[in-house]
Amino acid sequence: MTTEVPPQPDRVSPRPAQEKSPDDPRQARPSSPSSASTSRQNRRDQRDRRGRGLRRPLLAQGLPNARSRAEQFDLAVLQAVGDLESEWADALAAIEFAVDEVPPLPAGEVTPSSDVVLDGGVPLTRFVPPGLDRRGRPTRARIVIYRRPLESRAVDAADLADLVIEVMREQVSAVLGEPDEPSTSSAG
C-alpha cells in the first residue's frame, strides 16, 4: 500500500543570512520580553520624558559647576552649621537648620525681633520655636535660612559663604542670648 504525499506548494527560499553587526541598531532585536523592557529602560535613562533631552550631564559630577545654585547654597549652609557647632556644640544640639527659597511675607510690614534677621525689611533667617505640627507631633526648634534673599545680596560664591555664616551666627546668638563672638573657653 502506497500512500501519496500531497504536493507541497513552492516555498520561497529564505534570504541569505546577513552578518549581524553589534554596532548596527537596526540589527539589535531583543530575544525575550524581559530584555525588551530593559532596552526601553536604558533608552529612557539616556533621555528625558519626551526623548529630546541630553544623553548625559554636560559636566562631570565632581566639578563645582555641576551643582545647581540650590545645591551650592545647601553646601554653604552645611559648612556654616559645622563652624557654628564647633563654637556652640551643646546649645545647637536642640536646634534644626532648614533652607527655604523665599520667606513668607505677611500683608503688613515685617517687624524686627530677635526671631528674624532682617535686611531692608526682607527676612534673611527666621527662628521657629519648638511646638506642635499640624498632626500634633512635637517639633524641635528650627532656624530657617532663606536662599533667594541671601543669593541676591552676594556677589560671588565666596561672598555668599561669608554672608551665610554671618547671618546664621547673628541668628544663633540672638536665639541663644549669647554675644556675637562666643568664647571658646567655658567657665565652670
Order of alpha helices (4+ residues) and beta strands (2+ residues): alpha-alpha-beta-beta-beta-beta-beta-beta-alpha-alpha
